[in-house]
Amino acid sequence: MDDEALKGPGGEEGRMVAPFSFSSLRFVNLASGLWPEVLSRFFSALPQADARLNALGESLVDEVRQSTLSFHAGIVYPAGGGLLGLLGGYLVLDEVEIHTFFLHPDWRKKGIGSFMMKSFLSGCHSSGVSEVHLEVRSKNPARELYSRLGFRESGIRKGYYGPQWSPDGQSDDAILMVYTTGKTVDLPNPGESLMACLTGGSG
């Protein structure tokens, strides 16, 4: 892990320090090496509202450290952004449930979120995952991204998000969504295979 990868979003001065390139983005296994400590610093530097609304804090860092059925992949821009965000969830048999999909506010609206999810779904296709499940606030703009990428709505939980969990202070419904890969591959450990697909086997 190099020094650039340990920096916060935007580099030391809070801005991109090199021309942005998608080819420079890479995934890392947040459960390995020093990444749990990096993740802890990443969370502590977030705007309070972002951390609270997305349940990003030390309890999630502890989950990363003690991961069994869970997986947590970070997206890194070594050329100047360090750790930009993460995608995590649980994998049981051949199904994945995403519970965390977060990108630092400084790096949104650049196509990185779409890149993350497309790469993740590609890894699911290759590693034997049959279905990917998630839930999203009905008012969350990410709902449109999921639909574009092939997720379909599978249910609704009325008023699931109370005012304290919504940006506008109003209760919101949870929309359940599912993505079906259309095929499965008989691999002994889909979780390890999925992480290897994302990270290139480098952790």
N, C-alpha and C positions, 0 to 999 in steps of 0.2 A: 504494500500500500504506500503510495508516494505522498509527499507533503501536500501537493495540490488537491489530492482527493480528500484530504482532511479539512480543507477550508469550508467555510459556510457558503451559502448561496451568494453569487455575485462576487466572490473573492473577498479579499480583506477590506476593500473600500466600498463593498455593497453594490458593485456593478460588474458587468461582464468585462473581463480583462483580456479577452481574445475573441476574434470573430467566431460566432456560434456555428457549429457544424453538427448535424445529426450523426455523422459517422464517428464523432468523438464520444457520443453517449455510450455508457456501458452499464450493465447491471452487476451488482455485487450481492453476495449472500450476507445479509446483515447479522446473521448468527455467528459469523466466523471472525476470528482475529480481534482487531480493535474496533470493529464496526459497531458493537453495542454502545461503546463509550461515545463514538462519533454521533450515533443516533440520539443519545441522551443530550449531547450539546446542541444538536440540531433542534430538538424539541424545546429546550430551555430558551433558545433564541427566537422562537416563533412569536408572532403577535398573540396575546393572550386569548383573543376570541377564536383564532384559528385552532390553537391547541385544545381549547375547551370543546368547541363544536365538533371536532374530529376525534376526540378522546385520545389525544396524543400526549403521553406523559410517561412517568417512570413505570407505571403498571404495564404498559406496552413494551417498554425496554426489558422488563423482567420476563415477559412472555417470550420475547426474542431470544433472551439468554437461555431459557429453559425449554426451547421449542421441541416438541415431539411430533405431533401431527400438524403443527403450524409451519408456515413458510413465510419469510419476509425478505423481499428483494428490494434493494435500494437502487435508484437511478443516479448515476454519477457523471459529472462533466469535469474531467480532470483538468481541462485547459483553462479553467478559471472559475467554475461554479461550485466545485466540491459536491457534496451530497445535495441533490435537488428535491428528492421526494422518495416515496416508497409505495410498494404494493404488497399486501400481505393477506393471509387468510389461513384456511384449513383445508387439508386434502385427506379425504377418507376414501379408501379403495380407489375408484376411478372418477370421483367427483370433487370439485373444488368449490369452496365458498369464500368469496372475497369479503373481508371485513374492513380493510383499510386500503384506500387508494387516494394518495395525497401528493400534491405538488406545491412547493413553496410559492407564495403569492408573487414573488419577483420573477418567476419563470413561467407563469401561466400565459395563455393566449399566444404561444409560440409553436404549437403543434406537439409539444413534448408529451402531454397527457395522452394524446392519440397514439403517439409512437410507443409509449409504455404499454398501453393496452393491446395494441396490435402485436407487439413483440410477445406479450404474455400469452395471447390467444394462439399465436403461432407455436409457442412452446408447448401449449396444451395439446395441440394437434399432434405434435411429434412425440409426446411422452406418454400417450395412452389415456389422457383425461377425456371422459365422454361428455361431461356437462360442467359448466361454470355458473354458479349462482351468486347473486348479489342483491342488495336492497339499496334504494336511493330515495332521498327526499323527493317528493313530487315536484317541488319548485327548483330542484338543483339542475343547473344547466348541463351537468354531466349526463343526465338522463338522455338527452338528445345524442350525445356521443355514443352511448351504449347502443341505442337503437340503430345508428348508422353502421356500427360494427357487427350487427347481426343478433344482438340480444332481443328477446321478445318478453313482453310483460306476462307474468304468470300469476300475479295476485296483488292484493293491496291490503295494508294494515292501516285502518282508519285512525288518524290522530296518534300514530305511534310515536312521533317525535313531539315531545312537549315543548312549551315555549322556551325552556332553558337550552334546548338542543337545536333551535332554529335561529338563523341569522336575523330574522325580522321580529323575533319575540312572539311569533304566532305558532300554534300547533300545526303540524304538517303530517301528511300521510306518508307511509313508506311504500314504495312501489317495488314489488319483487320482480326480478328479471332473471332470465336463464339464457345461456348460450350453449348450443349443442354442436359438438365438433362433427358429428356425422360418422365418426369411426373411432375405434379403440385399437390400441396396440398392446399386445400382451407383454408388458414389461414387469420385472419383479418388484420394482419400487418406483411407481410413477412420481412420487414426491422428489426423490433424488434426481430422477431423469429430467423433471421439469426445471429444477434449479440449475442442473448442468446445461440444459438448453438455453436458459436465460444468461448465465454467466460465462458460457463457453468452457465450463468445467474448471474455471479458475477460482471459484468461491468468491 
